[in-house]
Structure formats: C-alpha cells, structure tokens
Amino acid sequence: MKVTGIVAEYNPFHNGHKTMVEKCRANGADRVVAVMSGNFVQRGSVAIMDKRSRTAAALQSGVDLVVELPVPWATASAEQFAYGGISVLDDLGCVDTVSFGAECSDRDLLMEAAKAVQDPAVDERIRQELDGGVSYPVARALAVQSKYGDTIAEVLDQPNNILAVEYLKAMQKRGSAMKVEPIARVGGVHDSATPSGEYASASSLRIMLERGDPHAFQYMPPASADEFRRQKSIGRAPVTVDESERAILSRLRLLSKEEIAAAPDIAEGLENRIYNAIQSATSLEELYTIVKTKRYTHSRIRRIVTALYLGLSTEDRKMEVPYVRVLGFTDAGRDILKAAKDAATVPVVTKTAQISELSADAQHVFDLECKATDLYNLCTPRILPCGTEFSDEIVLL
C-alpha cells in the first residue's frame, strides 16, 4: 500500500486541491492522507469554515484521512508551518511519499534551492541584506542570487516553491525516509484575484464566499460547495476575523511590552513598535499598516497579532509536535490508521479523552487548540459556545 501525504489548509477545498489528489492517485497512491490546519491558518487569520467542515469536504472529494496541524505550527512562518506538517506525516510512520504543488515541479532544482538556503555563506549574506532594511524573503532571494545565480533565485520567487523548499528542508532536518513528489501547480498564480478556467485561488474564493457570490461554487467540488452552503444555513460560515476585531483589539490593549516580546517572531525591539501601534490603532488594518515596514511584512505582522490574541509563545514552536490528532477518515482511511497503529512514533489521538493520558507538552498543545477554537467561535455569524473541541465529533465517511 502506497500512502501519499499532503500538507494543506483547504481554505476552502477547491478544484485545484481535487486535481492534486487525483494526480497523487495517478502517481500510484493507494491512500492519501492530508495534514490540515485547524481553525486558524498560516496567513494569520481564521479559516472560512471550521476544520471539521473542511475535513468533510476533503474526505468527500478524494482524501482518505485528515489529521490536524496544531495551532502553534498552523499559524507560523513558512519554515515552521512546513516543519510541523512534515513532522505529522513522518510521525505517522506509514507515509511513503510527500506530494506538494509548486510552480516548479523539477525535484532536483527544488533540492538545489533547499541546499542553497541552508548554506552558511548565504545565511551570512542574508544578515547583511537585512541590515539594509529589506524583508527576510527579499534578503534571502538576493543572498541566494549572489552565490547560486538567477535560476535558483527565481525558484524562491514563487510562494508555492518557497513552501516546497521548506518541506525539503524539514525532511532533511528530520532525516525522513519519505520520498518527494512535486506536482506542477494548475490554475492562476497564488492569491490571484482572477480565476483561470475551472480553477480559482483560495483567496479569491474566500472573497467571493464572503460576498455571497454564487460563482464561487463553480470552482469548488460539489461536496465542498454543499458543505459551505450547509454551514452557512446554520450560521457557521463564512467565518471572518472582522466579527472579532473588537475582541482582538481589546486583548492586545491589555498586553505589556514584556508580554508582546514573548510572542513568536518578535525581534530587534519590534515589541516596542507593536505596543505603540496598539495604543493608537482603531482597526486591525490600521494596526498592520502602522507596524509594517520594508523589513517586516504584512503577513508576518498578521501572524504575530494572531499569536498574541491566541496566547502563543516562542516556546510553543520550539517543541516537537507531540501527537497526531485525527479529524476524519473514510473506510479506506482506516487502512492508514491500522498501519500507523504499529508504525507511529507519537500517539495517534482519535478521542479527546486520550489527551489526559499523554505528556505535559501534548496536554499544553491541546489546551492551546481548545482556547483557539473557543475564540474562533466568536468569529462565526452565529456565536458558538466554548467547548466545541470536545463536543464536535470525528468525521466518518
């Protein structure tokens, strides 16, 4: 049995994701497992549908098993997001291949790029570029270009390539035996506002879904579209951070500089800039704009604000992912879980009651997950109570 793993957000699950799963099958996958972000995602915001709804959409559209990428890694930088995702797949112990979509499907070229960004000489050049005031992504691209040339540098100029390189780095760091299977990305460019044929980017779909534009559904598999309609009918979608803007701003206004300094991705006195911005900002967008500089990108600031709101610390991302938590599976997905029963290197959690029997780190991460979901439930059109991490069940198909 060949098991292929995918790291994803499925925010929402769209035609491009379905095509990706089909290509995994065409490449010989007997079973497909996706490690998926929970209710908060890597861009530093909420998912448009809760994780169990997105799990149901994925399972009905070709995925066999969905497991969760815990919130400390789901809301992190590309490097930490990728490391968390690869860790979960690797820890299952039965995943043969990692597949990912990228603008470049040349495995050797991606491997060269991964080697380049880990070169100590490149790292030193990055520091020099950062001293010039540019953002980290720009600094890294310039540093790689200076030593490895335009071809490798151009690989790092595309968002999905960057994630692909981070997946490769994570696998090397862990000494993983999983194979790599890059797949050429289809449709428009990442975050494109313009659909291309039957494909539309997740960001453009979210905009359409938030506006109530029915054209969004033509770019989603029927099961995903139906799941969104169902969630909307009961007041659980679309989920937007706007619903909690006052709650987020109020939480931020209670923080001291020392508490801000303890958040992930804070460096070089950035806590002072954020603290001062909090005092004057009357909206999240205003806050992002005040803090943003050439060096600190909009996305990085959003992730920091999300971490502050959720109470995440730098230490939370230094630990290893302590468990694999199952969100849902099909009959075929049972085969993966059976294989993982003997092969997994961390506990595989199918019931929340199991958490109390696990390590202190595992209990801490799950507590962060519960708190994140309780805050997520304030972002839904119909406010939901606390405790849904315990009441919502695994999705079984």
C-alpha positions as CSV (number, residue, x, y, z in Angstrom):
1,M,0.0,0.0,0.0
2,K,1.5,3.3,-1.1
3,V,0.5,6.2,1.2
4,T,1.0,9.7,-0.1
5,G,0.8,12.7,2.3
6,I,-0.2,16.3,1.6
7,V,0.2,19.4,3.8
8,A,-2.8,21.7,3.3
9,E,-5.2,24.3,4.6
10,Y,-8.2,23.5,2.3
11,N,-9.4,27.0,3.0
12,P,-11.7,26.2,1.2
13,F,-11.2,22.9,-0.6
14,H,-11.4,23.8,-4.3
15,N,-10.9,22.2,-7.7
16,G,-7.1,22.7,-7.6
17,H,-7.0,20.6,-4.4
18,K,-9.1,17.9,-6.0
19,T,-6.8,17.8,-9.1
20,M,-3.8,17.5,-6.7
21,V,-5.4,14.4,-5.0
22,E,-6.2,12.9,-8.4
23,K,-2.6,13.4,-9.5
24,C,-1.4,11.6,-6.4
25,R,-3.6,8.7,-7.4
26,A,-2.3,8.8,-10.9
27,N,1.2,8.6,-9.5
28,G,0.4,5.4,-7.7
29,A,-1.0,6.4,-4.4
30,D,-3.3,3.8,-2.9
31,R,-4.2,6.1,0.0
32,V,-4.0,9.8,0.5
33,V,-3.6,11.5,3.9
34,A,-3.7,15.3,4.4
35,V,-2.4,17.1,7.4
36,M,-4.6,20.2,7.6
37,S,-4.5,23.4,9.5
38,G,-7.2,23.8,12.1
39,N,-9.4,26.8,12.7
40,F,-6.6,29.4,12.4
41,V,-4.4,29.4,9.3
42,Q,-0.9,30.4,8.2
43,R,-1.8,33.8,6.8
44,G,-2.6,34.9,10.4
45,S,-6.4,34.7,10.2
46,V,-9.4,32.4,10.6
47,A,-10.4,29.6,8.2
48,I,-13.6,30.4,6.3
49,M,-15.2,27.1,7.6
50,D,-14.3,25.2,10.7
51,K,-11.9,22.3,10.5
52,R,-14.4,19.5,10.6
53,S,-16.4,21.0,7.8
54,R,-13.3,21.4,5.7
55,T,-12.4,17.8,6.7
56,A,-15.8,16.6,5.4
57,A,-15.3,18.4,2.1
58,A,-11.8,16.9,1.7
59,L,-13.0,13.3,2.5
60,Q,-15.9,13.5,0.1
61,S,-13.5,14.8,-2.6
62,G,-10.9,12.1,-2.6
63,V,-8.8,12.3,0.6
64,D,-8.8,9.2,2.8
65,L,-7.6,10.6,6.1
66,V,-7.3,14.1,7.5
67,V,-5.2,14.8,10.6
68,E,-4.6,18.2,12.2
69,L,-1.7,20.5,12.1
70,P,-1.8,22.0,15.6
71,V,-2.3,25.8,16.0
72,P,1.3,26.7,17.0
73,W,2.6,25.5,13.7
74,A,-0.5,26.2,11.6
75,T,-0.2,29.9,12.3
76,A,3.6,30.1,11.9
77,S,6.1,31.2,9.2
78,A,6.5,29.0,6.1
79,E,9.5,27.3,7.7
80,Q,7.7,26.3,10.9
81,F,4.5,25.6,9.1
82,A,6.3,23.2,6.8
83,Y,8.3,21.6,9.6
84,G,5.1,21.0,11.6
85,G,3.3,19.4,8.6
86,I,6.2,17.2,7.6
87,S,6.6,16.1,11.3
88,V,3.0,14.9,11.5
89,L,3.3,12.9,8.3
90,D,6.6,11.5,9.2
91,D,5.4,10.6,12.7
92,L,2.6,8.5,11.3
93,G,5.3,6.1,10.3
94,C,3.5,4.7,7.3
95,V,3.6,7.6,4.8
96,D,5.8,6.7,1.8
97,T,5.7,9.9,-0.2
98,V,5.1,13.6,0.4
99,S,3.4,15.4,-2.5
100,F,3.0,19.1,-2.9
101,G,2.0,21.6,-5.6
102,A,4.7,24.1,-6.8
103,E,5.3,26.4,-9.6
104,C,8.5,24.3,-10.3
105,S,8.0,20.6,-10.5
106,D,11.7,19.9,-11.0
107,R,12.7,17.9,-7.9
108,D,16.4,18.4,-8.5
109,L,16.1,22.1,-8.9
110,L,14.0,22.4,-5.7
111,M,16.6,20.3,-3.9
112,E,19.3,22.7,-5.1
113,A,17.3,25.6,-3.8
114,A,16.9,23.9,-0.4
115,K,20.6,23.3,-0.3
116,A,21.3,27.0,-1.2
117,V,19.1,28.4,1.6
118,Q,20.9,26.3,4.2
119,D,24.4,27.4,3.0
120,P,26.2,29.2,5.9
121,A,27.6,31.7,3.4
122,V,24.1,32.5,2.2
123,D,23.0,32.9,5.8
124,E,25.7,35.4,6.4
125,R,24.7,37.3,3.3
126,I,21.1,37.3,4.4
127,R,22.1,39.1,7.6
128,Q,23.9,41.7,5.6
129,E,20.9,42.3,3.4
130,L,18.6,42.5,6.4
131,D,20.9,45.2,7.8
132,G,20.0,47.2,4.7
133,G,16.3,47.2,5.8
134,V,14.7,44.7,3.4
135,S,12.3,42.0,4.4
136,Y,13.6,38.4,5.1
137,P,12.1,37.0,1.8
138,V,13.8,39.7,-0.2
139,A,17.1,39.3,1.7
140,R,17.1,35.5,1.1
141,A,16.4,35.9,-2.6
142,L,19.2,38.4,-3.0
143,A,21.6,36.3,-1.0
144,V,20.9,33.1,-3.0
145,Q,21.2,35.0,-6.3
146,S,24.6,36.4,-5.3
147,K,26.1,32.9,-4.8
148,Y,23.9,30.5,-6.8
149,G,22.7,32.6,-9.7
150,D,19.4,33.6,-11.2
151,T,17.9,30.2,-11.8
152,I,18.0,29.1,-8.2
153,A,17.0,32.6,-7.0
154,E,13.9,32.5,-9.3
155,V,12.7,29.3,-7.7
156,L,12.5,31.3,-4.4
157,D,10.4,34.0,-6.1
158,Q,7.2,31.9,-6.1
159,P,5.2,31.2,-2.9
160,N,4.5,27.5,-3.5
161,N,8.1,26.9,-4.4
162,I,9.1,28.5,-1.1
163,L,6.9,26.1,0.8
164,A,8.2,23.2,-1.3
165,V,11.8,24.2,-0.3
166,E,10.7,24.4,3.3
167,Y,9.2,20.9,3.1
168,L,12.5,19.6,1.7
169,K,14.5,21.3,4.5
170,A,12.2,19.8,7.1
171,M,12.6,16.3,5.7
172,Q,16.4,16.8,5.7
173,K,16.3,18.1,9.3
174,R,14.3,15.1,10.5
175,G,16.3,12.6,8.4
176,S,13.0,11.4,6.9
177,A,12.9,8.5,4.6
178,M,9.7,9.7,2.9
179,K,10.1,10.3,-0.9
180,V,9.3,13.6,-2.6
181,E,6.8,14.1,-5.4
182,P,6.4,17.7,-6.6
183,I,3.4,18.3,-8.8
184,A,3.1,21.3,-11.2
185,R,0.5,23.7,-9.8
186,V,-2.5,24.3,-12.0
187,G,-4.7,27.4,-12.5
188,G,-3.9,31.0,-11.8
189,V,-1.0,32.3,-9.7
190,H,-1.1,32.0,-5.9
191,D,-3.5,34.6,-4.4
192,S,-4.6,35.7,-7.9
193,A,-7.9,37.6,-7.9
194,T,-8.7,36.3,-11.4
195,P,-9.9,32.7,-11.9
196,S,-8.3,30.6,-14.7
197,G,-10.6,28.1,-16.4
198,E,-12.1,25.8,-13.8
199,Y,-9.6,27.0,-11.1
200,A,-9.6,29.9,-8.7
201,S,-7.2,30.7,-5.9
202,A,-8.3,30.1,-2.3
203,S,-8.0,33.8,-1.6
204,S,-10.3,34.8,-4.4
205,L,-12.8,32.1,-3.4
206,R,-12.9,33.4,0.1
207,I,-13.7,36.9,-1.1
208,M,-16.5,35.5,-3.3
209,L,-17.9,33.4,-0.5
210,E,-17.8,36.3,2.0
211,R,-19.7,38.4,-0.5
212,G,-22.3,35.7,-1.1
213,D,-21.2,35.4,-4.8
214,P,-22.6,32.0,-6.1
215,H,-20.0,31.9,-8.9
216,A,-17.5,30.7,-6.2
217,F,-19.2,27.3,-6.3
218,Q,-18.1,26.6,-9.9
219,Y,-14.5,26.5,-8.7
220,M,-15.2,24.0,-5.8
221,P,-16.1,20.3,-6.0
222,P,-19.8,19.7,-5.3
223,A,-19.1,18.3,-1.9
224,S,-17.2,21.3,-0.8
225,A,-19.8,23.7,-2.2
226,D,-22.6,21.8,-0.5
227,E,-20.7,21.7,2.8
228,F,-20.3,25.5,2.7
229,R,-24.0,26.0,2.0
230,R,-24.9,23.8,4.9
231,Q,-22.6,25.6,7.3
232,K,-23.9,28.9,6.1
233,S,-27.5,27.8,6.6
234,I,-26.8,27.1,10.3
235,G,-24.9,30.3,10.9
236,R,-21.4,28.7,11.0
237,A,-20.0,30.2,7.7
238,P,-18.5,32.3,6.3
239,V,-16.2,32.8,9.2
240,T,-14.3,36.2,9.1
241,V,-11.9,37.9,11.5
242,D,-14.0,41.1,11.2
243,E,-16.5,39.5,13.6
244,S,-13.9,39.5,16.3
245,E,-12.0,42.7,15.6
246,R,-13.0,44.5,18.8
247,A,-12.2,41.3,20.8
248,I,-8.7,41.1,19.3
249,L,-8.0,44.8,19.8
250,S,-9.2,44.6,23.4
251,R,-7.0,41.7,24.1
252,L,-4.0,43.5,22.6
253,R,-4.6,46.6,24.6
254,L,-4.2,44.6,27.8
255,L,-0.7,43.4,26.9
256,S,2.5,44.8,28.3
257,K,5.7,45.2,26.2
258,E,7.2,42.2,28.0
259,E,4.2,40.0,27.1
260,I,4.5,41.2,23.4
261,A,8.2,40.4,23.5
262,A,7.4,36.8,24.4
263,A,5.4,36.2,21.2
264,P,6.8,34.3,18.3
265,D,8.7,36.2,15.5
266,I,9.4,39.2,17.8
267,A,13.0,40.5,17.4
268,E,15.1,43.7,17.4
269,G,12.7,45.8,19.5
270,L,9.7,45.0,17.4
271,E,7.6,44.7,20.6
272,N,8.0,48.5,21.1
273,R,6.7,49.3,17.6
274,I,3.7,46.9,18.1
275,Y,3.0,48.2,21.6
276,N,2.9,51.8,20.4
277,A,0.7,50.9,17.4
278,I,-1.8,49.2,19.7
279,Q,-2.2,52.4,21.6
280,S,-3.4,54.3,18.6
281,A,-4.9,51.8,16.2
282,T,-8.7,51.7,15.9
283,S,-8.8,48.8,13.5
284,L,-6.7,45.7,12.7
285,E,-5.8,47.0,9.2
286,E,-4.6,50.3,10.8
287,L,-2.5,48.3,13.2
288,Y,-0.9,46.3,10.5
289,T,-0.2,49.4,8.4
290,I,1.4,51.2,11.3
291,V,3.7,48.3,12.2
292,K,4.6,47.2,8.7
293,T,7.9,48.3,7.3
294,K,10.1,47.1,4.4
295,R,11.7,44.7,6.8
296,Y,8.5,43.4,8.5
297,T,5.9,42.2,6.0
298,H,2.2,42.5,6.4
299,S,1.8,38.7,6.7
300,R,4.4,38.5,9.4
301,I,2.6,41.2,11.4
302,R,-0.7,39.4,11.0
303,R,0.8,36.2,12.3
304,I,2.3,38.0,15.3
305,V,-1.0,39.6,16.1
306,T,-2.8,36.3,15.8
307,A,-0.2,34.7,18.1
308,L,-0.7,37.5,20.7
309,Y,-4.5,37.0,20.5
310,L,-4.3,33.2,20.9
311,G,-1.6,33.4,23.7
312,L,1.1,31.6,21.7
313,S,4.7,32.0,22.8
314,T,8.1,31.4,21.2
315,E,8.5,28.3,23.4
316,D,5.3,26.7,21.9
317,R,7.0,26.4,18.5
318,K,10.3,25.1,19.8
319,M,8.8,21.8,20.9
320,E,8.1,18.9,18.5
321,V,4.5,18.2,17.5
322,P,3.5,15.9,20.4
323,Y,0.8,13.8,18.8
324,V,-1.2,13.1,15.6
325,R,-4.8,14.1,16.0
326,V,-7.3,12.5,13.7
327,L,-10.1,14.8,12.3
328,G,-11.8,12.4,10.0
329,F,-11.4,9.4,7.7
330,T,-13.2,7.2,5.2
331,D,-13.3,3.4,5.1
332,A,-10.1,3.5,3.0
333,G,-8.6,5.8,5.6
334,R,-8.9,3.1,8.2
335,D,-6.1,1.2,6.4
336,I,-3.7,4.1,7.1
337,L,-4.7,4.2,10.8
338,K,-4.2,0.4,11.1
339,A,-0.7,0.8,9.6
340,A,0.0,3.8,11.9
341,K,-1.0,1.8,15.0
342,D,2.3,-0.1,14.9
343,A,4.4,2.4,13.0
344,A,3.6,5.8,14.5
345,T,6.3,7.4,16.6
346,V,3.9,9.6,18.6
347,P,0.4,8.9,20.0
348,V,-2.4,8.9,17.4
349,V,-5.4,10.6,19.0
350,T,-8.9,9.7,18.0
351,K,-10.7,10.7,21.2
352,T,-10.1,13.9,23.3
353,A,-10.2,11.7,26.4
354,Q,-6.8,10.3,25.3
355,I,-5.1,13.7,25.8
356,S,-5.2,13.4,29.6
357,E,-3.0,10.3,29.4
358,L,-0.3,12.0,27.2
359,S,2.7,14.1,28.0
360,A,2.6,17.6,29.5
361,D,3.6,19.0,26.1
362,A,0.7,17.2,24.4
363,Q,-1.7,18.5,27.0
364,H,-0.4,22.0,26.6
365,V,-0.7,22.0,22.8
366,F,-4.3,20.6,23.1
367,D,-5.1,23.3,25.6
368,L,-3.9,25.9,23.1
369,E,-6.1,24.2,20.5
370,C,-9.2,24.4,22.7
371,K,-8.6,28.1,23.5
372,A,-8.1,28.9,19.8
373,T,-11.4,27.2,18.9
374,D,-13.2,29.0,21.7
375,L,-12.0,32.3,20.2
376,Y,-12.8,31.1,16.6
377,N,-16.3,30.5,17.8
378,L,-16.7,34.3,18.3
379,C,-15.9,34.8,14.5
380,T,-18.8,32.7,13.2
381,P,-22.0,34.5,12.0
382,R,-23.8,32.9,14.9
383,I,-21.6,33.0,18.0
384,L,-20.9,29.5,19.4
385,P,-20.2,28.4,23.0
386,C,-16.9,27.3,24.4
387,G,-16.0,23.6,24.4
388,T,-16.7,22.5,20.9
389,E,-13.3,20.8,20.7
390,F,-14.9,18.2,23.0
391,S,-18.4,18.2,21.5
392,D,-17.6,18.1,17.8
393,E,-17.0,14.5,16.6
394,I,-14.6,12.9,14.2
395,V,-15.9,13.0,10.6
396,L,-16.6,9.4,9.4
397,L,-17.5,8.6,5.8
